[in-house]
């Protein structure tokens, strides 16, 4: 659980409480106020998170910021309206650690927009198109973030030796327990 703070005002909200479940990677993004008390935080957490999911951990703020900034208006005053869509898109994207989306981990399937057949000129059609667009951006941002994190993690890693059956190797006996004396 963590806060993204100092955002432009959006219906009096200036922060996002981001909560991520460590097991499934399911994320919950809650609009909040920067000057929040401990009691208010506890009430928000209980009503939006704990009552539905139990105790979550971990942070996804970088990813949320990346794709949220791509979708809120030029004036940056409507980000709170896109928060549910960002949460949906994040939870419908595959994660590198689980190799599946949080939705699939929890529900056994991913939601789909394939069966939505509405006029593209209607408000529902425009929302459907926007949802698909947000989902695609989130997928691209997640893949990009995963590549960056992997590149960062791999920079100090050595290529492991390629041992074959029958190769001779040195073995440190420090952690091997034996009944024989060591000296």
N, C-alpha and C positions, 0 to 999 in steps of 0.2 A: 504494500500500500504506500502510495506516495502522492504528493501534490505537484501539479504543474501550476505555477503561480504567475502573477503579474501579466495576465492576459488582458486584452482590451475588454471593456465592459460589454456584456451581452445579456440583456434583461437583468441587470444588476449582478450577474455572476462575473467573477474575475479569476476563477481558479477551476481546475479539474482535479477531482480525487480519482486516481487510477488505481484499481485493485486487480490483481491477477492471481488466479489459482495456479499453484506450482505444478500440480499433477496434470491438469488438462490444458493449461495455458489460457483458459477462458478469462476474458477481460471484462471489467465493468468500468465504464467511464461516467462519473457523476459530476454535473456542474455544481460548483460550490462558491463560497465567498472566502476571500483571503483572510479576513479577520474572523476566523472561526474559533470558538471556544472548544475545550476538550469535551464538554458535555454535548455540544452540537455535533462534533465529529462522531462521538459515540452513537448518537441518535441516527445520524446519516448512515453510518456503518451498519448498525443493526437493521434498519429498515431496507436499505438497498442491497446489502451483501450478506450479512450473517444469517438473516431470516430465510434466505434462499439457497445459500451455498456453503455455509460454514466459514471457517477461518482461512482466508487466502493469504498469499505472500508473493513477493517478487515485483519487479517494476517493468513497465513497458513504455515509459514516458517518451523516450526518444522516438520510437516508432509512431506513437500517437501524434506527437508534435509534427512529425514529417508529413503525414498525410492529412492531418487536420488543416495545416497551413495551406495545402493545395486546394482546399475546397471551401473555406469560408470566404465571404464576400470581400470585395476590394476594401471596404471600410472596416472590415474585421470586427463587426459588431453582431454577427449572427452565429458565431462558432457553437454556441450551446444548442442550436437547432440541428447541427450536423453530428453532435456527439453520439446519439443513438445509432446513426448510420455508420459512423466510424467504429463503434463497438461491434455492430453486426458484422461488418466487413472483416475486422480483425479476428473475430471468433469463427468466421467461415473460411479463413486462410490456413493453409497447411503450415505447421511449425516444424523446424528442423529437428528439434529434440524428440518430438513424438511421432513425426512423419504422418501426422493427420491433423485435421482442424480440431479446435476445442469443441465445436458443435458435434463432430463425429465421435470424439472421445466420450462425451456425455450422453448424446442421444442416439448414437449408432448410425447417424446419417447426416448429410449436409443439406441445409435448405437450398432450394433452387428457384430460379426465376423463369425457368424454361416454360412453365405452363401458364405464365401470365400472358393473356391475349386481350389487350385493351388498345384503343386508339392512341397512337403516339401523340396526338394533339390534345388529349384529355389530361387533366391534372394527374390522374393515376398513371397514365402512360409516361408522362414527363418524370414522375417520381420513380417509376420502374427503370427508365433509362438512366436517371441519375444514380439510383442504387447500383445498377450494373457497372456504371462508370466508377463509382466509389470503390466497389469491390475490386475492380481491375487495378486501380491505383494502389490500393492497400496490398494486393498481391505483389505488385512490382516493388513497392517500398519494402515489404518484408523480405523479398528475395535479395534486394540490394543490401539491406541491413545484415542479413545472414552472411552474404559474401564479405562485407566489410569486417564483421566480427570474426569470421574464419581467417581472413587475411591477417588481422591483428593477432589472433591467437597462434597462428602458424609461424609467425616471423621468428620466434625463438626456438621452435621445435626442430630437432634434428630428424633426418630420415632414419627410420628404424633399420637395423641391420637385417639382411635377408638370410636368416638361418635355414639350413636344409637338414633333414634327418642325417645323422652321422657326423655333422660338424662338431668340432671340439670347441668348447667354450669355457671361460673362467666362471666359477661359481663362488659368490661370497656366502660364507656359511654363518654370517652374523645372526640371521633369523631362523636358522634351522635347528630344531631341538633334537638332541641325541642323548642316549644314555651313556655315551663314552665321554671321558674327560677331555676337555679342550686344550689342556696344557700338559 
